[in-house]
Amino acid sequence: MNNKAVARLEGCLNIIARIASTKALVALKDGFVLTMPATLIGSLFLLAANLPVAGYHDFMISLFGERWDAGINKVVGSTFDIIAIISVLGISYHYARNERVDGISNAITALISFLIVTASSVGAPDGEKIESVIPKLWTGGQGVITAIIISLVSSAIFCYFVKRKITIKMPAGVPEGVANAFIAVIPGFVIILLSMLTYCFFSTMNTTLTEYIFTGLQTPMQTLTDTWIGAVIMVFLCALLFWMGLHGPNIVMGPILPILTANSLANAQLAAAGTLTLSAGAYIMTPQVLDYFVKTGGTGVTIGLLIAALLRAKSKQMKDISRLALLPGLFNINEPVIFGLPIVYNFIMVIPFLCVPVITLTIIYAAIATGFLPPFTAIQVPWTMPPVLSGFILQGYKGVIVQILIIIVSVLIYYPFMVIQDKLYLEKEKAQQDKD
């Protein structure tokens, strides 16, 4: 590459790095991670209620009665159905901490704001309107986008007031906890007042901000990310940025993961109603599609490269790297091969590294679109769960078939490029031996 091309590439990377390090995206990425323990725990109970084994449900009914899963469903509802609340707390807390402002006070204020702009009544089966409740319908997946917006806006206002000392100042010697409580009064009042005015505005249209955003913004975004083209853009950017030395999944998935999570929660509701089909509105794109199928062995499906290298590699560098990286790769950790081979800025490996995720996405997308696999629900396993095992837990033996197919395809695509790279390494090693 000439100097101008290098300069342009560095400029692009700097722009991407600056965008990825903005306060909002950093807080969103770090804060939404806090939903992971709840979804993983909830997934274990959801899996227990829906184990993919023929006759399991009838067997449990014969042992424990018709309501054998009542307690399990209570746990599921108490984890997945408060994702928006956890998001509000996590995102606003991390935003304030990054600004060196009291995170707890900011998180509480943001939560109050979210509850103000969200519905506080539900309709009973007999038509009666029940007031003074917090409907879980809007504190789960359907409230995620509102949670993100409220968290960021509320945190920006809170930090603006505190950093400019527009607060109630307590005398020296007052305990820090008490002082922080009074510091939050003025910015908290402003945020809550604005939230109340927002609620009043939308109440004139017989709706709430949360419902309005879900209808006008979140649903279209979920539909857009659920298309094959939208999914291809996601996985392509993840791989491209990783090839450039940036953590593509962290950058791209920061704002997208909440949408995909909402997709899986919507699917879970359809599954509970017994209508988990695409014709009933189920979504194809969920976190499980990316984590356990498109990224089998890590971004770029580099487990295919490692297997190809173990089968054919002759150079010491290729053989050593593939042996060292295989075990982490089985647990979907592929930084050793990405930075050790390396794949980063490797113009031989860039083609398969970008193409394989798109092809594997197409395989799993087609498997769901054609009905071979049902859409994924909220059941999740740790992202380090090895392939085949994760496929079986999530989708039974058909999930295993798709994962094995993905691995085979990745090996076939990586193989010729690995041979070229291996030949270059081998020539380099021979030249070094002759020199020594």
C-alpha positions in Angstrom: 0.0 0.0 0.0 1.3 3.5 -0.8 1.6 6.3 1.7 -1.7 8.0 0.6 -3.7 4.7 0.9 -2.2 4.1 4.4 -3.0 7.6 5.5 -6.6 7.2 4.3 -7.0 3.9 6.1 -5.6 5.4 9.3 -8.0 8.3 9.0 -10.9 5.9 8.6 -9.8 3.8 11.6 -9.4 7.0 13.7 -12.9 8.1 12.8 -14.4 4.7 13.6 -12.4 4.5 16.9 -13.7 8.0 17.9 -17.3 7.0 17.2 -16.9 3.8 19.1 -15.5 5.7 22.1 -18.3 8.2 22.4 -19.9 8.5 25.8 -23.2 7.2 24.5 -21.9 4.1 22.8 -19.5 3.2 25.6 -22.3 3.5 28.2 -24.7 1.5 26.0 -22.2 -1.3 25.4 -21.1 -1.5 29.1 -24.5 -1.0 30.5 -26.4 -3.5 28.4 -23.9 -6.2 29.3 -25.5 -6.1 32.8 -28.6 -7.8 31.3 -26.5 -10.9 30.6 -26.7 -12.5 34.0 -30.5 -12.2 34.1 -30.9 -13.6 30.6 -28.5 -16.5 31.2 -30.2 -17.4 34.5 -33.6 -17.0 32.9 -32.5 -19.1 30.0 -31.6 -22.0 32.3 -35.1 -22.0 33.7 -36.7 -21.5 30.3 -34.7 -24.4 29.0 -35.9 -26.5 31.9 -39.5 -25.7 30.9 -38.9 -26.4 27.2 -36.2 -29.1 27.0 -35.9 -30.1 23.3 -36.6 -33.8 24.0 -39.7 -35.6 22.6 -42.3 -36.4 25.3 -40.5 -34.3 28.0 -43.5 -32.0 28.7 -45.9 -34.9 29.1 -43.5 -36.8 31.3 -43.2 -33.8 33.7 -46.9 -33.4 33.8 -47.3 -37.1 34.8 -44.8 -36.5 37.6 -45.8 -33.1 39.0 -49.2 -32.2 37.5 -50.4 -29.7 35.0 -48.8 -26.7 36.7 -45.4 -28.3 37.1 -43.8 -25.3 35.3 -45.6 -22.5 37.2 -42.5 -21.7 39.4 -40.2 -21.9 36.4 -42.3 -19.5 34.4 -42.3 -17.1 37.4 -38.5 -17.0 37.2 -38.6 -16.5 33.4 -41.0 -13.6 33.8 -38.9 -12.0 36.6 -35.8 -12.0 34.4 -36.7 -11.5 30.8 -39.6 -9.2 31.5 -37.4 -6.6 33.3 -34.7 -6.3 30.7 -35.6 -2.7 30.0 -35.3 -1.8 33.7 -31.9 -3.5 34.0 -30.9 -1.6 30.8 -31.9 1.8 32.3 -29.9 1.1 35.5 -26.9 -0.3 33.7 -26.5 2.3 30.9 -27.2 5.3 33.1 -24.8 4.0 35.8 -22.0 3.5 33.4 -22.6 6.8 31.7 -22.3 8.7 35.0 -19.3 6.7 36.2 -17.4 7.4 32.9 -18.2 11.1 33.6 -16.9 10.8 37.2 -20.4 11.5 38.6 -22.3 9.5 41.2 -23.6 6.5 39.2 -26.2 5.3 41.7 -28.0 8.7 41.9 -28.1 9.0 38.2 -29.3 5.4 37.7 -32.2 5.9 40.2 -33.2 9.2 38.5 -33.2 7.6 35.1 -35.3 4.6 36.3 -37.9 7.1 37.8 -37.9 8.9 34.4 -38.5 5.6 32.5 -41.4 4.6 34.8 -43.0 8.0 34.4 -43.1 7.9 30.6 -44.2 4.2 30.6 -47.8 3.0 31.0 -49.0 2.5 34.6 -52.2 0.7 33.9 -53.4 -2.5 32.3 -56.8 -3.7 31.0 -58.5 -6.5 32.9 -60.2 -9.3 30.9 -63.6 -7.8 31.9 -62.6 -4.5 30.4 -61.9 -2.7 33.7 -58.8 -0.5 33.7 -56.4 -1.3 36.6 -54.3 1.7 37.6 -51.0 2.1 39.6 -49.2 -1.0 38.2 -46.0 -1.5 36.2 -47.0 -3.6 33.2 -44.2 -6.1 32.4 -45.2 -5.8 28.7 -43.3 -2.5 28.6 -40.4 -3.3 31.0 -39.2 -6.3 28.9 -38.2 -6.4 25.3 -40.8 -4.0 24.0 -39.4 -1.2 26.2 -35.7 -1.6 25.4 -35.4 1.3 22.9 -37.2 3.7 25.2 -34.9 2.5 28.0 -31.8 3.3 26.0 -33.1 6.7 25.0 -34.2 7.7 28.5 -30.9 6.4 29.9 -28.8 8.5 27.6 -30.9 11.7 27.7 -31.4 11.6 31.4 -27.7 10.9 32.0 -26.6 13.7 29.7 -28.8 16.2 31.7 -27.8 14.9 35.0 -24.0 15.1 34.3 -24.4 18.5 32.7 -25.9 19.9 35.9 -23.5 18.2 38.3 -20.3 19.0 36.3 -21.3 22.6 36.2 -22.1 22.5 39.9 -25.8 23.5 39.4 -26.6 21.5 42.5 -27.3 21.9 46.2 -24.0 22.2 48.0 -23.6 20.6 51.4 -21.1 21.9 54.0 -17.8 20.1 54.5 -18.0 17.1 56.9 -21.3 15.9 55.6 -21.1 12.1 54.7 -20.5 11.4 51.0 -23.8 9.5 50.6 -25.8 12.3 52.1 -24.0 14.9 49.9 -24.6 12.9 46.8 -28.3 12.6 47.6 -28.6 16.4 47.8 -26.4 16.9 44.7 -29.0 14.8 42.7 -32.0 17.0 43.8 -31.8 19.8 41.2 -30.8 17.7 38.1 -33.3 15.0 39.3 -36.1 17.6 39.6 -35.4 18.9 36.1 -35.3 15.3 34.6 -38.5 14.2 36.4 -40.3 17.4 35.4 -39.4 16.9 31.8 -40.5 13.3 32.1 -43.8 14.3 33.5 -44.4 16.9 30.7 -43.5 14.1 28.2 -46.1 11.8 29.8 -48.7 14.5 29.7 -48.0 15.3 26.1 -48.4 11.6 25.0 -51.4 11.1 27.2 -53.3 13.6 25.0 -52.9 11.0 22.2 -54.0 8.2 24.5 -50.6 6.6 24.5 -47.2 6.8 26.2 -43.7 7.5 25.0 -42.7 3.8 25.4 -45.7 2.6 23.3 -45.1 5.4 20.7 -41.4 4.5 20.3 -42.2 0.8 20.1 -44.7 1.3 17.4 -42.9 4.0 15.4 -39.2 3.2 16.0 -38.5 -0.2 17.6 -40.8 -2.3 15.5 -39.3 -0.9 12.2 -35.8 -1.3 13.5 -36.5 -4.9 14.5 -38.0 -5.6 11.0 -35.0 -4.0 9.3 -32.4 -6.0 11.3 -34.4 -9.1 10.6 -33.9 -8.9 6.8 -31.1 -10.9 5.1 -29.6 -7.7 3.8 -29.6 -6.0 7.2 -28.0 -9.1 8.8 -25.4 -9.3 6.1 -24.4 -5.7 6.7 -24.1 -6.5 10.5 -21.8 -9.5 10.1 -19.8 -8.0 7.3 -19.0 -4.9 9.3 -18.1 -7.0 12.4 -15.5 -9.0 10.4 -14.2 -6.0 8.4 -13.5 -3.9 11.6 -11.9 -6.9 13.3 -9.6 -7.3 10.2 -8.7 -3.7 10.7 -7.6 -4.3 14.3 -10.8 -3.0 16.0 -13.2 -5.1 18.0 -15.9 -5.2 15.4 -18.6 -7.1 17.4 -18.2 -4.6 20.3 -18.6 -1.6 17.9 -21.4 -2.9 15.7 -23.3 -4.9 18.2 -23.4 -2.2 20.9 -26.5 -0.5 19.4 -27.8 -3.6 17.6 -27.8 -6.2 20.5 -30.8 -4.6 22.3 -32.8 -4.9 19.1 -31.9 -8.5 18.6 -32.6 -9.3 22.2 -36.0 -7.7 21.8 -36.5 -10.0 18.8 -35.8 -13.1 20.9 -38.1 -11.9 23.7 -40.9 -11.4 21.1 -40.3 -14.9 19.9 -40.6 -16.2 23.4 -44.0 -14.6 23.8 -45.1 -16.3 20.6 -43.7 -19.6 21.8 -45.7 -19.3 25.0 -48.8 -18.7 23.0 -48.0 -21.7 20.8 -47.6 -19.6 17.6 -43.9 -19.5 17.1 -43.9 -19.2 13.3 -42.7 -16.6 10.8 -46.2 -16.2 9.5 -47.3 -15.2 13.0 -44.6 -12.5 13.2 -41.6 -14.4 14.7 -38.1 -12.9 14.0 -35.2 -14.8 12.4 -32.4 -12.6 13.6 -31.7 -13.0 17.4 -28.5 -13.0 19.4 -28.3 -16.8 19.2 -28.1 -16.7 15.4 -24.9 -14.6 15.6 -23.3 -16.0 18.7 -23.6 -19.7 18.1 -23.9 -20.1 14.3 -22.5 -17.0 12.4 -19.6 -16.8 14.9 -19.0 -20.5 15.4 -15.4 -20.5 16.7 -15.4 -16.7 16.8 -15.8 -13.8 14.4 -14.9 -15.0 10.9 -15.6 -18.7 11.8 -11.8 -19.1 12.1 -12.3 -22.6 13.4 -12.5 -23.6 9.8 -9.0 -22.1 9.2 -7.6 -23.9 12.2 -9.0 -27.3 11.0 -7.7 -26.7 7.5 -4.2 -25.8 8.9 -4.2 -29.0 11.1 -5.0 -31.0 8.0 -2.5 -29.6 5.5 -0.1 -26.9 7.0 3.6 -27.5 6.5 5.1 -24.3 7.9 6.1 -24.2 11.5 4.3 -20.9 12.0 1.0 -22.1 10.6 1.2 -25.4 12.5 2.1 -23.8 15.8 -0.5 -21.1 15.7 -3.3 -23.6 14.7 -2.4 -25.9 17.5 -2.2 -23.1 20.1 -5.4 -21.5 18.9 -7.6 -24.6 18.5 -8.6 -25.0 22.2 -9.6 -21.3 22.6 -11.3 -21.6 19.2 -13.5 -24.4 20.4 -14.8 -22.0 23.1 -15.4 -19.3 20.5 -12.3 -17.3 21.4 -10.3 -16.5 18.3 -8.0 -13.6 19.2 -5.0 -15.9 19.2 -5.4 -16.7 15.5 -6.6 -13.2 14.6 -3.6 -11.5 16.1 -1.2 -14.4 16.1 -1.3 -15.7 12.6 -2.2 -12.8 12.0 -5.4 -12.2 10.1 -5.3 -8.5 11.0 -4.3 -6.6 7.8 -3.5 -9.9 6.1 -4.6 -9.3 2.5 -4.6 -13.1 1.8 -6.9 -13.9 4.6 -9.2 -10.9 4.3 -11.3 -12.6 1.6 -12.4 -15.7 3.5 -12.5 -13.8 6.8 -15.2 -11.5 5.3 -16.9 -14.0 3.1 -17.3 -17.0 5.5 -19.5 -15.1 8.0 -21.8 -13.9 5.2 -22.1 -17.5 3.9 -22.7 -19.0 7.3 -25.3 -16.3 8.0 -27.1 -17.3 4.8 -27.1 -21.0 5.9 -28.6 -20.4 9.3 -31.0 -17.7 7.9 -32.2 -20.2 5.2 -32.5 -22.9 7.8 -35.0 -20.8 9.8 -36.7 -19.2 6.8 -37.5 -22.6 5.3 -38.7 -24.1 8.6 -35.9 -26.6 9.1 -35.2 -24.8 12.4 -37.8 -22.9 14.4 -37.0 -19.3 15.3 -34.9 -18.9 18.4 -36.6 -17.8 21.6 -35.1 -16.3 24.8 -33.1 -19.5 25.7 -29.4 -18.7 25.7 -26.2 -20.4 26.8 -22.9 -18.8 27.6 -21.2 -17.5 24.4 -18.2 -19.7 25.2 -20.3 -22.9 24.9 -18.5 -25.1 22.2 -20.3 -25.7 18.9 -22.3 -28.9 18.6 -23.1 -28.7 22.3 -24.6 -25.2 22.0 -26.4 -26.3 18.9 -28.0 -29.3 20.6 -29.1 -27.3 23.7 -30.7 -24.5 21.6 -32.2 -26.5 18.7 -31.7 -30.2 19.3 -30.1 -32.5 16.7 -31.1 -30.1 13.8 -29.0 -27.4 15.4 -26.1 -29.7 15.5 -26.5 -30.5 11.8 -26.5 -26.8 10.9 -23.4 -26.1 13.0 -21.5 -29.0 11.5 -22.4 -27.9 8.0 -21.2 -24.4 8.9 -17.8 -25.8 10.1 -17.4 -27.9 7.0 -18.2 -25.0 4.7 -15.7 -22.8 6.6 -13.0 -25.4 6.2 -13.6 -25.7 2.5 -13.5 -21.9 2.0 -10.4 -21.3 4.2 -8.5 -24.2 2.8 -7.1 -22.7 -0.5 -6.2 -19.4 1.2 -4.5 -21.3 4.1 -2.4 -23.2 1.5 -1.3 -19.9 -0.1 -0.5 -18.4 3.3 1.3 -21.6 4.5 3.4 -21.6 1.3 4.6 -18.0 2.0 5.5 -18.9 5.6 7.3 -22.0 4.5 9.3 -20.1 1.9 10.1 -17.5 4.5 11.2 -20.1 7.0 13.4 -21.8 4.4 15.0 -18.5 3.5 15.7 -17.9 7.2 17.3 -21.3 7.6 19.5 -20.8 4.5 20.6 -17.4 6.0 21.4 -18.9 9.3 
